[in-house]
């Protein structure tokens, strides 16, 4: 299932969400211009390496600030066009409504914090491996978790590729995001029996998603009150007209 839009109107322009998309694209285009050996060094420097992170957690006073910084910088690196486009599509569809609910600055903090938790979750599960983890998917998974809590019944337009005839359907977010999480869990569980440490960071997705679901809980009441106020105002406006 590929989400392409939702039916969730906005109250404000999602400037931070567009800024995050722009930064991810700019960083990717810059990395694309680097020679292969320089690119490898770039990813090693700015990607989060689980072995370094675990050592830093064990001996925090000996760790360099760069180890902690990579929990942020790794969120803006991508391994290829498909990796980038897939992540930015999900961010474009779901991120604007979470920014609308939280406000611009709180949304930025929430997004980055989910990415940090995702990086830690991946490191805890895979152990002290030296391959860098990169990508915005952990942070975006947090946005998906928050969306599921706030807007479970909003309709999401999805595309299901079936040979050369794609199906376009409107499905509740509960089904789209719930199925996405179930997939990540089973894929992640399957990787536990693998000896290879590379590939998709499914446990970052799982950790980020759970962080988003929990982190959005303090804001549920205020979001619902705003929605209720908007509904009452729209109903009054419809009945009495506006001037």
Backbone torsions as a table, in degrees:
resi	resn	phi	psi	omega
1	UNK	NA	126.6	179.9
2	UNK	-115.2	110.6	179.2
3	UNK	-73.9	138.2	179.7
4	UNK	-123.8	-16.5	177.8
5	UNK	-169.8	170.0	173.4
6	UNK	-137.4	172.2	-178.8
7	UNK	-110.8	50.8	-173.9
8	UNK	-122.1	98.4	-175.1
9	UNK	-66.7	154.9	-177.5
10	UNK	-107.9	152.1	174.3
11	UNK	-98.3	-18.2	-176.8
12	UNK	-146.7	158.7	-179.7
13	UNK	-73.4	130.1	-175.5
14	UNK	-81.5	69.7	-173.5
15	UNK	-64.5	-37.5	-179.3
16	UNK	-68.7	-39.9	179.2
17	UNK	-61.5	-44.1	177.3
18	UNK	-66.2	-34.6	177.8
19	UNK	-64.6	-42.5	178.6
20	UNK	-63.2	-42.1	177.3
21	UNK	-61.7	-44.4	-178.3
22	UNK	-63.4	-43.3	-179.8
23	UNK	-63.3	-43.5	178.3
24	UNK	-59.8	-42.8	-179.8
25	UNK	-67.5	-43.7	-179.1
26	UNK	-62.9	-45.0	179.4
27	UNK	-62.7	-41.0	179.8
28	UNK	-64.2	-43.5	179.9
29	UNK	-64.8	-37.5	176.6
30	UNK	-63.5	-47.4	-179.6
31	UNK	-61.7	-33.1	-178.7
32	UNK	-64.6	-25.5	-179.1
33	UNK	-82.8	-10.2	-174.9
34	UNK	-80.6	148.6	173.3
35	UNK	-65.7	152.8	-174.6
36	UNK	-51.9	-45.4	-178.0
37	UNK	-68.3	-37.3	177.6
38	UNK	-68.3	-38.1	178.3
39	UNK	-63.7	-41.9	177.8
40	UNK	-58.9	-44.3	179.4
41	UNK	-66.2	-37.6	178.9
42	UNK	-61.0	-46.3	-179.9
43	UNK	-67.4	-39.8	178.7
44	UNK	-64.5	-35.6	-179.2
45	UNK	-72.6	-40.6	-169.5
46	UNK	-108.2	-12.7	173.6
47	UNK	-80.0	158.6	179.5
48	UNK	-89.3	122.7	-179.0
49	UNK	-102.0	114.1	-175.9
50	UNK	-52.8	-40.1	-179.2
51	UNK	-60.7	-44.1	178.8
52	UNK	-66.0	-38.3	-178.3
53	UNK	-68.2	-42.5	179.4
54	UNK	-64.7	-40.5	177.0
55	UNK	-63.7	-39.9	179.4
56	UNK	-65.8	-37.2	178.3
57	UNK	-68.3	-34.0	178.9
58	UNK	-74.2	-34.6	-178.3
59	UNK	-132.4	70.9	-171.9
60	UNK	-62.4	-30.5	-177.6
61	UNK	-76.2	-15.8	177.8
62	UNK	-96.4	-7.7	-175.6
63	UNK	-78.8	145.3	175.9
64	UNK	-83.2	152.0	178.5
65	UNK	-57.2	-26.8	-177.5
66	UNK	-62.2	-33.8	179.9
67	UNK	-60.5	-45.0	179.6
68	UNK	-70.9	-36.4	-178.3
69	UNK	-62.8	-31.8	-178.6
70	UNK	-64.9	-20.6	174.1
71	UNK	-63.0	-24.1	175.6
72	UNK	-93.5	-51.1	-173.7
73	UNK	-63.7	-32.4	-179.8
74	UNK	-62.9	-22.4	-178.7
75	UNK	-70.3	-12.6	-176.5
76	UNK	-111.7	13.9	178.3
77	UNK	-111.5	144.6	179.9
78	UNK	-138.0	150.8	-172.5
79	UNK	-86.7	-11.6	-179.3
80	UNK	178.4	177.4	-177.1
81	UNK	-62.1	-43.0	-178.8
82	UNK	-63.8	-42.5	177.2
83	UNK	-58.2	-47.4	-178.6
84	UNK	-66.3	-51.5	-174.4
85	UNK	-64.1	-42.0	178.1
86	UNK	-59.9	-46.5	179.5
87	UNK	-64.3	-44.2	-177.2
88	UNK	-69.1	-29.9	175.7
89	UNK	-64.3	-47.0	178.7
90	UNK	-63.5	-40.2	179.6
91	UNK	-65.2	-40.2	179.6
92	UNK	-64.9	-41.7	-177.1
93	UNK	-71.7	-43.6	-169.5
94	UNK	-105.1	-26.1	-172.6
95	UNK	-68.9	-34.2	-175.3
96	UNK	-62.4	-37.0	-179.8
97	UNK	-71.6	-32.3	176.5
98	UNK	-71.9	-38.0	173.7
99	UNK	-62.2	-40.4	178.7
100	UNK	-61.4	-36.6	-178.5
101	UNK	-76.3	-37.3	-173.1
102	UNK	-94.9	-23.8	-169.0
103	UNK	93.2	160.6	-169.8
104	UNK	-61.7	-55.9	-173.4
105	UNK	-70.4	-40.2	179.0
106	UNK	-64.8	-35.5	177.1
107	UNK	-62.8	-43.5	179.5
108	UNK	-61.2	-45.0	178.9
109	UNK	-62.9	-44.3	-179.3
110	UNK	-60.8	-45.7	-179.5
111	UNK	-59.9	-51.0	-178.2
112	UNK	-66.3	-38.4	179.9
113	UNK	-64.3	-40.3	176.7
114	UNK	-62.2	-38.1	177.8
115	UNK	-65.8	-37.3	177.6
116	UNK	-65.0	-47.0	178.7
117	UNK	-60.7	-39.7	179.3
118	UNK	-61.8	-43.7	178.3
119	UNK	-63.3	-39.5	177.6
120	UNK	-66.4	-42.0	-179.8
121	UNK	-61.6	-43.4	179.4
122	UNK	-62.8	-42.2	-179.9
123	UNK	-64.3	-42.4	-179.8
124	UNK	-61.6	-38.1	-175.1
125	UNK	-79.7	-46.4	-174.7
126	UNK	-79.5	-20.7	178.7
127	UNK	84.7	-168.8	-172.5
128	UNK	-79.3	68.1	176.1
129	UNK	-95.8	159.2	-173.9
130	UNK	-104.0	3.4	177.1
131	UNK	-82.5	132.0	-178.4
132	UNK	-72.4	144.4	172.3
133	UNK	-102.0	132.4	-178.9
134	UNK	-137.7	159.5	174.4
135	UNK	124.5	154.5	179.6
136	UNK	-87.9	-0.1	-170.5
137	UNK	-64.7	-31.2	177.6
138	UNK	-65.7	-44.9	177.1
139	UNK	-64.9	-41.8	-179.7
140	UNK	-66.9	-34.3	175.1
141	UNK	-59.4	-36.7	175.2
142	UNK	-62.6	-37.7	176.7
143	UNK	-65.2	-39.8	178.7
144	UNK	-64.3	-41.6	177.7
145	UNK	-61.8	-41.8	178.2
146	UNK	-65.1	-40.9	179.5
147	UNK	-62.6	-41.5	179.7
148	UNK	-60.3	-40.2	-179.9
149	UNK	-70.0	-43.7	-174.1
150	UNK	-79.9	-38.7	-170.1
151	UNK	-133.0	56.5	-174.5
152	UNK	-64.4	-24.8	-174.9
153	UNK	-106.2	4.4	173.8
154	UNK	-66.8	143.6	-175.9
155	UNK	-84.3	133.2	178.5
156	UNK	-113.5	128.1	175.1
157	UNK	-84.0	121.7	-177.9
158	UNK	-122.6	156.3	173.9
159	UNK	-115.1	128.8	176.2
160	UNK	-113.7	108.4	-179.4
161	UNK	-67.9	121.6	175.3
162	UNK	-127.6	99.2	-173.9
163	UNK	54.3	-123.3	-180.0
164	UNK	-101.8	8.1	-177.5
165	UNK	-120.9	90.2	-178.0
166	UNK	-70.7	141.5	173.7
167	UNK	-91.8	135.2	175.6
168	UNK	-113.8	119.8	-174.9
169	UNK	-131.5	153.8	169.9
170	UNK	-105.2	118.4	-172.6
171	UNK	-130.3	143.7	175.9
172	UNK	-59.2	145.7	179.8
173	UNK	-57.8	-31.7	179.4
174	UNK	-57.1	-40.1	-179.5
175	UNK	-74.8	-46.0	-177.6
176	UNK	-62.1	-51.7	-175.3
177	UNK	-78.6	-32.7	175.6
178	UNK	-63.9	-43.2	178.2
179	UNK	-66.2	-38.9	177.9
180	UNK	-59.2	-45.0	-178.5
181	UNK	-67.0	-41.2	178.2
182	UNK	-58.6	-42.3	177.6
183	UNK	-60.8	-45.9	-178.8
184	UNK	-61.5	-38.4	-178.4
185	UNK	-65.2	-47.4	-178.1
186	UNK	-69.3	-38.3	175.0
187	UNK	-63.1	-42.5	179.3
188	UNK	-63.8	-42.1	178.3
189	UNK	-62.4	-35.9	179.6
190	UNK	-65.7	-33.7	-178.3
191	UNK	-71.1	-17.5	-178.6
192	UNK	-65.0	-24.4	-179.6
193	UNK	-94.6	1.9	-179.1
194	UNK	-92.8	147.2	177.6
195	UNK	-86.1	-23.3	180.0
196	UNK	-75.6	140.5	-178.2
197	UNK	-100.1	-7.1	-177.1
198	UNK	-83.8	-168.3	177.4
199	UNK	94.8	-159.5	-176.3
200	UNK	-75.2	137.1	-178.8
201	UNK	-86.3	73.4	-176.1
202	UNK	-62.9	-33.7	-178.1
203	UNK	-74.9	-21.1	169.5
204	UNK	-68.4	-40.0	177.3
205	UNK	-62.5	-45.8	-178.7
206	UNK	-64.2	-47.1	179.6
207	UNK	-63.1	-42.6	178.9
208	UNK	-64.5	-42.0	-179.4
209	UNK	-61.4	-47.4	179.4
210	UNK	-64.9	-39.3	177.7
211	UNK	-61.2	-40.4	178.8
212	UNK	-66.0	-40.9	179.2
213	UNK	-63.8	-41.9	-179.0
214	UNK	-75.0	-43.4	-175.9
215	UNK	-64.9	-26.1	-177.5
216	UNK	-83.7	-13.3	-174.1
217	UNK	-56.7	-41.4	179.1
218	UNK	-62.8	-15.8	-176.5
219	UNK	-101.3	-3.6	-175.4
220	UNK	-61.4	-45.2	-178.3
221	UNK	-59.6	-46.9	-177.8
222	UNK	-67.1	-36.8	178.8
223	UNK	-65.8	-42.9	179.7
224	UNK	-66.4	-37.5	177.6
225	UNK	-63.7	-40.7	178.5
226	UNK	-64.9	-40.7	179.1
227	UNK	-64.3	-40.2	179.8
228	UNK	-66.6	-41.0	178.2
229	UNK	-64.1	-40.6	179.0
230	UNK	-64.8	-40.7	179.2
231	UNK	-62.1	-45.5	-179.8
232	UNK	-64.7	-39.9	178.9
233	UNK	-65.1	-44.3	-179.8
234	UNK	-63.9	-37.8	179.0
235	UNK	-66.4	-41.7	177.0
236	UNK	-63.6	-42.5	-178.8
237	UNK	-64.0	-36.9	-179.6
238	UNK	-68.6	-39.7	-176.2
239	UNK	-75.7	-37.6	-171.6
240	UNK	-108.6	-8.3	-177.5
241	UNK	78.5	173.6	179.9
242	UNK	-130.8	157.2	179.8
243	UNK	-124.1	NA	NA
